[in-house]
Amino acid sequence: MTIEITVPQLPESVTDATLVAWHKKPGETVTRDENLVDLETDKVVLEVPAPASGTLAEIRVDDGATVTAGEVLAVLEEGDVAVAEPAAASAEAPAAKPEASSEEPEPSAAKMSPAVRRLLEEHDLDATIIAGSGKDGRITKSDVMEYLKSHSDENVTPGDPAPELEVPAAGTAGARNEQRVPMTRLRARIAERMVDAQQTAAMLTTFNEVDLTKVMSLRKRYKESFEKEHGVRLGFMSFFAKAAVEALKKFPAVNASIEDNDIIYHDYVDIGVAVSSERGLMVPVLRSVEHMSFADVEIVINAYGEKVREGTFSMDDLTGGTFSIINCGVFW
């Protein structure tokens, strides 16, 4: 049976996506739910899984192409994938089993996020030499960065004198190279929205000082016991989020949204918090913060940070906020 692999339904306000990379080639076998291809939208990278087991018969859209919802990406020939044959072979020749187990399996590209793959390619690194700390041994961006940092430190001998810099003679010029790198869809949309906001929105900035003495004292007093009990650090964001909830209860219009000609007042508070990533600034949303404890806020923020680093967040994580708190890094 022939099955067409199509672009899934895209989130609201997203009209198209860019095909980032195929993980299979025509003629290769695939298993049900195995990731076939990555699609990048303005906000998130979507994985398109195989709807059934079989053989990838044809790829109709190449890497880098722009696609829309429902567009056919490839054709899959459904059929049973022979997975028992290696087991049968090993049963007939049990002596070969120790030899096979002595080799470390290479990390699957499907288990790595696009950001991690790009980082490995940029630094010409072999994924097999990096230990993954993610789920099921998955390599995360932080694993790659830690590897680069450790090996950079190894190449520097503390006692080595700093090399003398050669000062070019006046009037001479060395090579003046430039590198042009296409922006990701996310960074391009961020730039577009910032320019649009400057041109169409009334920009207003206010500065208000708040005495955080008691907050800092409370955090200092309980941060060790808090981390020991909940497994996460007590940051300032949980204080800011809970303070925002109280303020929004007093001024519900600030927590409202506009749809067509209606103002929608929400009896819940969903707060977006800024998280930096290689692809750009992500703003995942904390749901119903009015019902969350300080520990809940810190645990969810920590989980979102891991998702952003691994590139595993979804559109649901980034949409529907009623209020946002950004750029709080200067406070800690």
Secondary structure, 3 states (H helix, E strand, C coil): CEEEEECCCCCCCCCCEEEEEECCCCCCEECCCCEEEEEECCCCEEEEECCCCEEEEEECCCCCCEECCCCEEEEEEECCCCCCHHHHHHHHCCCHHHHHHCCCCCCCHHHCCHHHHHHHHHCCCCHHHCCCCCHHHCCCHHHHHHHHHHHHHHCCCCCCCCCCCCCCCCCCCCCCCCCCCCCCHHHHHHHHHHHHHHHHCCCCCCCCCCCCHHHHHHHHHHHHHHHHHHCCCCCCHHHHHHHHHHHHHHCHHHHCEEECCEEECCCCCCEEECEEECCEEECCEECCHHHCCHHHHHHHHHHHHHHHHHCCCCHHHHCCCCEEECCCHHHC
